[in-house]
Amino acid sequence: MPGSPIVDALLSELDEVARRRLADMLAPYLEHDAPTSPLLTADEAAAYLRCDRRRVWDLVRTKAVPARRDGRRVLLHRDDLDAYLTTRDHT
């Protein structure tokens, strides 16, 4: 009986319940309000800059953005990325 007002109303309500349930299930993974580290991995820096990971490695290789090492991990400071973007905006 799709198309009847009662069925449509129930489906709409069910759709909203499903959306809320899915949002509740995903909330722990999204952590919008969680404190974030100022240090980013290359993948995180690429996401932050909205570029390819290779671009981040090029910036590190050319010393356009300083990198720090923690063992084998290479970390980039968010402030350094912001400074790079600020200087790029004015050139």
N, C-alpha and C positions, 0 to 999 in steps of 0.2 A: 503494500500500500504506500510506496513512496509517492510523495506528492500531496498526500493529505496533510492538512495543517497540524494535526496532532503528531504524526510521524516526523514531520519536518522539525517541529519544536523539540521532540525528544532527541533526534539526531543532532540538532544544534547544541542542545545541552550536553549530550554525551561528548561531542567534539570539544567543548570548552573544558569539561572534566578531564578529558584525555590530555589536553594541552597543559592544564595546571599540574597534572600528575607527572608528565614528562619534564616540566620545568623544575618540579621538586626533586626529581631523580637526578637531573643534570646539575643542579645548584652546587653540590660539593665539588664538582669538577671545574666549574667556571670561576669561582672565587673572585668575583669582581672587587670586593671590598677588602680582600686579604692584602696585608702589606707585601710589597714587592721588593726584591733585592735590587740595589743599584747596579749590581754586576750581572751581566748577561752572557750567555753562551753565544757562539756564532749563529746558531739557529734562532735564538731569541732575538739577537741583534738584527738579523735579517727580517724577522717578523716586525720588529719595532721600526725599522727603516723602510719596510715594505719593499724589499728588494730580494734578489737572489743571494743565497749563501756565498756564492763565488764572489759577488760584489763586496761582501764583508771581508773576505779573505784578501781581496785586492786592496782594500783600504788599510788593512793591517800590514800587508806586505810593503806598501808604499809609505807606511808610517803616517798616513793621513789621519788615522785614529790609533791612539796608543792601545796596546793590549797588555794584559797581565797574565802571568802563568800561575796555575795552581796545579802542580804536578804536570800531568799531560794536558790538562784542560786549559784552553785559552779563554780568558774572560775579558769583556769590554765593559767599561763603565758607562752607564746611561748618560751621565753629564758630558762625557767625551763625545758621545754620538750627537748629543744636542749641540755641543759647541761646533762640531764639524758641520752640521746642518746650518747653523747660524752663519758660519763663515762662507758656506757655499751660496747662501741666499744673497750675500752682498758682493759677490764677485761677478 
